[in-house]
Amino acid sequence: MSEPEVVRFEVVDGIGVITVDYPPVNALGPGVSDGICAAVAKGEADPTVRAMVLMGAGRSFIAGADIRRFGTPRPPSPKRSYEALDESTKPVVAAIHGYALGGGLENAMACTWRIAVPSAKVGLPEVLIGILPGGGGTQRLPRLIGPKAALEMIVSGRHVPAEEAKSLGIIDEIIPGRDLRAEAIAFAQGIADRRPLRRVSAMTERLAEATPALFEEMRKSIARKARNQKAPYHCIAAVEAATRLAFAEGIAEERRLFNELENAEEAKALRYAFFAEREVAKLPHLPKDLEIPEIRTIAVVGAGTMGGGIAMSFADAGYPVKLMDANAEGLERGMQRIRDNYAVSVKRGSLTQAEMDARLPRIEPVAGYADIADCDAVIEAVFEQIPVKQAVFAELDAHMKPGALLFTNTSAIDIDRIAGATKRPEAVAGTHYFAPANVMKLFEAVEGPRTAPATLAAAMKLGRSIGKISAYAGNCDGFAANRSRIGFTMEQNLMVEEGALPHQIDKVMVDFGYPMGPFAVNDLSGLDVSYSTRRRRKAEDPDYRMLPIPDRLVEMGRKGQKTGAGWYRYERGDRTPHVDPEVARIIAEVARENGIAQRPFTEEEILHRLLFASVNEACRIIEEGKALRASDMDVMWLNGFGFPRYRGGLMYWADTIGAREVYNQVAAWHQRYGERWAPAPLLREIAERGGKLREAVAPVLRT
């Protein structure tokens, strides 16, 4: 049987229609570029063809390159599709629906005209996988919309909606899109005889908008966010080349810069992260024919900061959501907090007033359980105490309709203890959001011992439906993400006891690529939160190691930003952390009281103490089946804890050190510090066979 054509060409009323049909999103996979070249050649050779249309079949125009091909040898092509489109002697109309991203937009810009449906989006997101647009994007876009707007698009990698793309000058006309093919043919017939052809490669007028300061200002503006990365700076250099070189020379410079990036460690790590975020959605241990319950109506119990954020997540995604609280005062406070959060977003410009006005009414405050009884699912987000949560679930069990799914947002509590308060434990699962819930992408779907497979699958799907990255976690203290972080948190505090200062540790982690250091984050979230957790764990385990320094800070009223002091000092109305000599005094005092000798620390020891502790624990979590894959752990760290994306994730980064080196250091610290550093058997096994930590999987997935 012959392979299906990935690019079709047909002539309709004097218009050559080139259709890319490479499911699912028409990526520029094998044969697509060559197919477009061949189709353009057919149109050129046919005297009955007056103009051509380039469009995509299915749900998208061309959603970019096939990322799997980056970093691999590719056969040379006599001509690239964007070259064939640019050289056509007949006008070519790009008819865009869905996405025109990366190579898709580059091909569209090589066409003579661009039209799009209102819902279309365009962009050059290559920087997000550590490279730059390598198909002429950095040379054509500044010619089309000016260097300043091109820099913003290329360096951010953002997707631009059709209306904005038209206002910028990328799109020539927005069409209804009721019958894209017919509308595109009609448009092509209307412009078929216009000459001269509008080749973007020949445009130079907008390039004159570049000023000597433009590119340096852009470099300065991204310095903090782009530290340790090459791709954003190479993107700027490529656009700058467009303003000072002839088109052909600019293309050659773009290719040189692209080649420097494609196989760099940064790009490899970002490609790994891209695929890990797609793999995390897969639960191969569940039945393939599983019928997943539909969730159309949602309720949230608990209108505090977390519950309000969860409600906003659903409203932002277009879901109507009911919000209830224990009392009317708490409910009104929660609704006001939601209004204020939306208002702040409008003030910052990240949300329009129209969007706020559409989202806010989707959140319906309700008085009690009777008002949510008919919802398909409910998410509990009350105070993190077992008796409180059990009381809520007993009420939910009594009121919710048969078949309703009962989810808890607990971050650490045993799911089965909560489910035990109901007569339907199979309908209970964890849906753990990360704070702030309406912002953070990570969502843990937690399987309790009695959670039904369909309930778990519904929880995973629910997270994805509101734009989160859903990751599986098994039931244990802290589940997967937070449990893997316990060692990090413990070591940051123990190193302070031993002589490292909070601002020193924060600097190491910011230099590594974190947006904030761990102690500044503690102050932001509130030191009293972990203080309560430590007391709960101590009550459950008398041998649990307490942390006397942060405990002392909380007991002194230093709870973080909300009290103006924590690990740092804060001025009124300012969130900038200031090093406080009082903290150094408290640290030294507590260390003396506990007989702990203090010493200096190197930056490498700080980094490795923090991260190796979590690598070791992640190995235990995977071996116990509480996470399915090491790559899932990487996704959790990237999207839940701010781990620098260009480093791939915790386990991927550990492989850059080497499993053997990590194991040897963990074993040495085991000898020095005791049982908390006992090497995980999985870490030892991978080290001994010379394997990769990022390839580790849970026993249920091993063949």
N, C-alpha and C positions, 0 to 999 in steps of 0.2 A: 504494500500500500504506500502511495506517495505521501510525502509530508504536506500538510496543509499550507497554502500560501499565507505568509505573514503580512504581505502587502499586496493589495489588489489594485488593478487599474481598469477603469471602464470609461467610456465616453458617453456623456448624456447631453444632448442638445448643444454640442459644440464645446462642452467643458470636460476636461479630463479629470476624473475623480480618483484621487489616490487615497486608499483606505488602509490604515495600519490596523492589523487584527492579530495582536499578540497578547492574549489574555494572561493575567487578569487586568493589567493596567496599561498595556501597550508600552512596556519598557523597551529601550533600545537594545533588545537581545539579539542573538545571532540571526543574521539575515535581514533584520529590519532596515538598517542603514543602506545596505546594498539593494534591498527591495525598493526603497524610496528612490535611489539613484536610477534604477532600471525603469521605474514608472515615469520619472521626469523625462528620461530619454525617449520613452514611447510617446509621451505628449509632445515633445519637441519635434519628433519625426512625423507626426500625424498632421497633415495640412488642414484637417477638419477641426482640430483642437485650437480654440482661440485663447483659452486660459485654463488654469488648473486649480483644483481644490485639494488641500491636504487635510485629512481629518482622521479621527480614530474611531474604531468600532467599539461597542460595549460602553463602559462607564467613564471613559477618559480619552483625552486627546493623546498625548504621549507623556507619561508620568516620570520621564527621566531615563537615565542609563540603567542597565542591569548591574546593580551594585556587586553582584557575585563575580563579575568579570574584572573588577578593579584589582590590581595587584597580581594579575595572572597574564601570561603571554597571550597576545591577541594577534591573529593573522593580519598582515598589512592589507589595507584596502586601497585600490587605485584612486578612489574618490570618496570623500565623506558626503553624507546626505546634505549637510548644510552647504557644502560647496556646490553640489548639483543644483540645489534650490536657488542659491545666490546667482549662479551663472545662467539660469534659464532665460531664454529670449522671450518667453511668454509669461505673463503675470501669474503668480501663484498665490492663492488665498489660503491662509491657515484658518481653519474653522475650529475653534477651541470650545470644548465642553469638559467638565470634570477638571482635570489638572494638566497644565503645561509646565512641567518642572524640569530644571536642569537641561539636559539635552533636548527635552521637548520644547522648552521655550527657545533654546538656541536654534532649533530647526524652524520654529515659528518666526523668529526674527530674521532668518535667512529668506523667508517668503516676502513677497511684494506687499501683501496686505494681511491684516490680522483682524478677524472678527471673533466674538465670543458670546456665549449665552450668559445671562446675569449671574448664574451660580458658579461660573468658572473661576479658577484661581491660577495664577502664574507665579513663577519664582525661580531663583537660582540658588538652591539650598546646599550646594556642594560643600561649603565651608563646614556644615554640620557633620560631614564625614571626613573632615581633615584635608580636603583638596580644594581646588578652585574650578570654576566652569572652564572646561577644556575644549569646548566646541565653538569658540568665538564669542562666548557670552560676555567676557570682560571687555571685548572690543566693540561689539555691536550695541550693547545696552547703553553705554555712555553716549554713543552717537545718536541714539534714539531719544533718550530722556535727559541727557545731560550728566556730567560726571558726578555731581553731588548726589542726585537721587540714585544713580547707579551704584555708587559706593554704599549707600545705606542699604539697598536691597541685597547686594552681593555679600557684604560683610556680615549682615544679620542673618541672611539665608531665609528670610521670612516669606510666607505665601501672601501674595497680594490679590485681593478680590478684584473681580472684573471691572467694577465701576471705578475703583482707584486706578487700576491699570490703564483705563481709558483716559482718566484725567492726567496721568503721567505722560501718556503718549505711546504706550506699548500697544494698546488695542485701538483700532481705528473705528470700530462700530460695535455696539452691543445689539444683538439680534434676539428675538423672542425665544428661539430654540425649540419651538413646538415641533418643527420638522427640520432639524439641523441640516440635513443633506440638501433638501430642496431650497432652504434659505441660502445656503452657501453657494449653490449653483446659480441662483438668481443674482446674488451679489457679484459672483465672478463674471456673469454675463454683462452686468452693468459697468464693470471696470475693464473689460477685455481689451478695449481699443485705446485705453489711456496710455499715452507715452509722454515723456520718457518713463521707463520703469523706475519705481521708488526702491532702489537698492539701499538698505541700511549701511552696507559696507562703504558706500560712496558718500554718505552724509558726513559733514564736518562742522556744520554751523554750531551745534550744541557743545562741541569740544572747546570752543573758545570761552565757555563759562568757567573753565578751570582756572583757579588762582594759585599762586605759589604756596599759599598757606593751607589750601584745602586738604591736601593729603597729609600734611603734618598734623593738622587739627584732628583728622580722623584717627591717626595713629595714637595720638594722646588720649582721645576719647575712649578708645577700647583697651588702653593699657592695663587696667585692673582686671577686666573680665577676660582678656585674651592672653594673660601672662602665661608663659611657658609654651605657647602655641605658635606655630609658623603660618598656618593656613590663612588666618585673617589678615596678616601682614602681606602675604603673597598676593592675596586678593587686591589689596590696596595698590601694590606695585604693578599689578597687571592693568588695573584701570588707569593708573598714572601713565603707563606705557601707551595706552590708547590715545592720550592727549598730546603725546610728543613724537609718536612714530607713525609712519604710513601704515595703512591697514595690514598689508602683508607682513610687515616687520613686527607689528603688534601681535599678530597671530603667532608668529614664531616665538616671540617673547612669552606669550601666554603658554605655549606648549612647553617651553623650557621650564617655566615656573611650575606647571602642572607635573612634569616629570620628576621634579625635586620632591614633590609632596606625595605622589601616589603610593610609594612603598616606604614612606617614613613611618616610624613607630606610632606617631600621632594618628595617622590615617588608618593604620591597622587596628589600633585600639577603638577608634570610632566606628569602623565597619563592624568590629566584633560586637560593640554595644548595640548597633542597629539591629543585627540579627538576633542578639540575645533578647531584645525586647519583643521580638516576634515569637521566639521559641517559648517564652514564659507563659504564653496563653495556652499552651498545649498540656493537656492532662491525659497522657496515654494510658494511665492505669484505670481510667473510667471506661465503661462500656461504650462502644462506638455508636450504638443505636439508642442511646439514652434520650428519653423525652424530657426536655427542659421546661419547667413551668414558665409561663409568660408572666412578666411583672409589668403591669400597666399603671397601677396606682400605688403610691408610696406614702408611708407616714414615718415621722421621726419623733421619738419620745425623748425629751430633754432639750431645752432651748438655750442651753449654755453656749459657750464659745464653740465647742466642738459640734454640738447638735445644730447650731445655726449655720456653721460652715458646711455641714453635710446637706442641710436643706438648700443652701445656696448652690451647691454642686448640682443638685437635681434641677433646680430652677434654671440654672445656666444652660443645662443640656435640653431644656424644653419640657421637662416633666412637671406636672402639677404635684405638689407635695403638701401634706398636712403636717403641722408642727404643734406638738402639745408639750406641756410642762406640768410640774406638780401643782403649781398655783398660778393665778392670773397675773400676779406681779412678776414672777419669773418669766412668764410667756411674753409679757409686754416688754420687759428688759431685753429679751432675746430678739424680738422683732425690731426694736429700736437699734440694737447692735447691727442687725442685718441691713437696715436702712442706712445706717452710718457707714457701713463697709462699702455698700454700693455707691454712696455719695462720694466717698473718698476716691473710689475708682474713676468716677466721672470727673472729679476735680483733677486727677492726675492725667486724664486723657486716655486711660486704658479701656474705658467703657463710655459709650455715648449715653446721653440722657434718654434717648429713645429705647436703647437696650435695657437700661435700668427700669424704665416704665413698663417694659414687656416682661421682665423677669420677676420683679417684686410681687405682682399679683398672683404669680404661680404658687407662692408660699401662703398657705391658708392657716392662720392660727386657729386651733380648736381647743375646746374646753376639757375633754376627757376621753377615756377609752371608747365610749360608745360612738364617738364621732369618727374613729378610725377603724372600726370593726370590719368594714367591708373592703379595706385595702388588701391588695395582693401580697404586700410585704411591709414589714415595719422594722425600723432600725432603732435600737435602743442606744442612747448616748448620754446616760446619766452618770452620776459621780462614780468613780472607780473604787467602789466598795462592794464586796460580794453580797452582803445582806440587802443592800439597796437594789442591786441588779436582780437578785432573786425575787424580790418583792414585785418588781416591774414585770418580770417574765410570768409570774403567777397571774397577774392581772391580764397580761396579753393572752395567755392561754385560755383564760375565762371569757375573754371578749372577742378575740379575732375569729374570723370565719374559718370553717374547715378548709384546709389546703393553703392557708396563708403561711408565708415563710417568716420566721422570727430570727432577726439578725441582731448581733451585739457588736458594738464598736469598741469593746474592751481592748486594751493594748497588751494585756499580759495575763488576765485571769482565766483559769481553767474553764473552757467552754462547757465541759460536761457538768460542772457544778451549777452553771447558769441554766443549762438545758434541763437539769434535774428538777427545776422548779415547775416544769410543764409536764403535760401528759403526751406531748408530741416531740420528744427530743430529736427525732429524725428530721424535723423541720427547722432545727436550730443550727446556725453556723455563725462564725465570726466574720464581720466585715470591718476590718480595721483600717480606718482612714488615718492619714498622717497630718499633723497640724502645720499650717492652717488647712483645714479640710477642703476648702474651696479653691486652694492654690496648688497643694502638693499633688503630684501625679500618682504616687504609689498607693496601692490598695491591696491589702492582704485578705484573701479569702481563706478563712481558717476552718479546717475540718476537725470537728469533735469526734470522739469515739463512736457516737451514735448518729452522726450527721449522715443523711441519705445522700448517695451520689448525685441525685437530681438537685438536691438543695445546694450542694457544693458547686455544681455546674451553673446553677442559677445565680449564685453569688458572684462567681467569676464573670459571668456575662453582664451582671448588673454593673460591676465596676467599669467594664469596657464601654457600656452604653452611655456613661456620663463622662467619657474621655479620660478615664484613669487607666493605668497599667496594672492589670490584675495579676497577682502572683499567689501561687498556692503556698500555704503554710500548715504544718501539722500542729496539733494541740500540745503545748508545753509552755512553761513560764517564759513569757516574752515572745512566744511564737518563733518565727524565723528571723525577721529583720531585727527587732529590738533585742532578742537574745544574742544575736551575733555582735551586737553593739556593747553588751555588758562589759566584756573584757576591755574594750577601748575606754569606756567610762571609768572603770576601776583603775586602769593603769594611769590615766591622766591625773586622777586624784592621788594615787600612791606616789607618783613621781613628784608631786608637789610636796607630799610629806617628806620625801627623800632629798629635796633641795631644788628641784626645778620650779620656776615661777610661772604663774598662769600666763603672763604676757609672752614669756619665752616659748611656751608650748603653743600658744595661739599663733605666734609668728611662724613657727615651723610648719604648721598645717596650712596657713594662708599661703606661704611660699610654695607648698606642695600643690596648691590649687584650689583649696576650699574657699568659698566666699567669705566665711567667718571662722574664727578659731572656736574650739569646743567650749572654752570658758565664756566667751562672749555669747555663744548660743545658749549656754546654761542661764546666763543673766536674762536673755531675751524670753526664754520659756518660763523662767521662775525656778529658783532653787528649792522652793517648798514642794514642788511636784515630785522630784526624785527623793526628797526627804521623806515624804509619806510612803513612797514605794519601799525605801530601805527599811522603814519601821515594819511594814507588812511582811517583808521577807524575813526580818529578824524574828518576828513573832512565829513564823512558820518553821524557821531553821535557827536554833540557838547558836549554831556555829557560823552563821552568816557574818561576813567581814563588813563591819560598819565603816563609815568614812568620817572621822571626827572633825576634819577641817570644814567641809561644807555644812556639816551639822552645826558647828559652832557659829558659822556665818548666819544660818537661818535663825538660830536661837537668839542671835544678837539683833534680829530684825532686818538683816541684809538678805533680802529675797531676790535681788536682781533689779532690773530696770524699773519695775513697778514700785519699788521702794527707794529708788535713787541710788542704791548701793547693793552690790553683791560681790562678785570677784573683782569688779571694777567700780569706779565712782561715776555717777552721771549727773550732768547739770540739768536743771529744770527745763523741760521742753526739748531736750537734746538727747539722742540715743547714742552719741559717740562715747565709747568706753575710755575712761581715763585711768591710767595706772594709779593705784592708791597705796601709799606706803603703809597704811593701816593693815592691809591684807598681808603684806610681807611680815608685819609684826605678829599677826594672829597665827600665820603659818609657823613661824619660828617658835612661838609660845606652845602651840599644840604639839609640835614635834618634840620639844623638851619634855613636856608633861608625859608623853608616851615613850620616851627614851629612844626616839628615832634619830639616828645620825644623818646629817644632811651633807650633800656633796654636789659638785658641778655635773652637768649633763651635756653631752654633745648633741647636735641637731639630729644626727643619724640615729642615736640611741632613742631619742624621743619619738621619732617617726616610727621606728621599728617596734618599740615597746607598745605603742598604740595599735598599730595595724596588724602585727603578727599575732597579738592576743586574739583579735577578731578572726584572722585567717584560721587559727587553730580551732576556735569555737565553731566557725562555719563548717569545718570538716566534720565535727561531731554532729552538727545539725543535719548534714547531708547523709551521713552514715546511719543516723537514726530515722531517716525518711521524713524528717520534719520540713525539709525543703527537697525538691526533686532534682535540682541540678545546680552545680556551682555557678553556671551562668545566670540562674534565677537569683542567687545571692548577689551577683554583680548588679543586676537590674535593681534590686532593692536598695543597694548602697548608692547607686547613681540617682535614683528618683526619690529616695526617702531621707538620705543623709547628706546630700550635697557633695558626694565624692566626685572629684574632677572627671568629667566625661572623657576627656582626651587621654585618660589613663586606663580606660576600659572597664574599670570596676575593681573591687577589692581582690578577687581571686586572679583576674587577668594581670593586675599589677604585681601580685605576688609571684607570678610566673616570670616576670621580668627580673626578679631577684633570683629565682630558682627554687623549686620545692626542696631540694637538698639543703640549700643555704638557710631557708626558713626553718626547716626541721632542726638543723644543727643549733641554730640560735635559740629556738624554743626549748630544746633539750638542755642547753646550757643554763637558761633561765629557770628551768625546772629544778636543776641542781642548786641554784642560788636562792630562789624565792619559794620553792615548795610546790604543793599540789596544784595550785591554780594554773601553773604552767606545764602540767603534765601533757606531753604531746598526744594529740588525738591519733588513734590507730590509723585512720585514713590518711592523715598527713604523713605518718611514718611509711605507710605502704606506698604512697605515690612517690615519696622521696627515694625509697630504696629501689624502685623500678625505673626511676628517671622519667616519670610521667609528668603530665601537665595538670595543675590544680584546677584550671578552668574547665577541664573535661570531666571532672568527677560528677557522678550521678548517684541518686539514691538506690538502694538495693532493688526496689520495685521496678526500676528501669533498666537494670543490668541484664544482659543476655548471656 
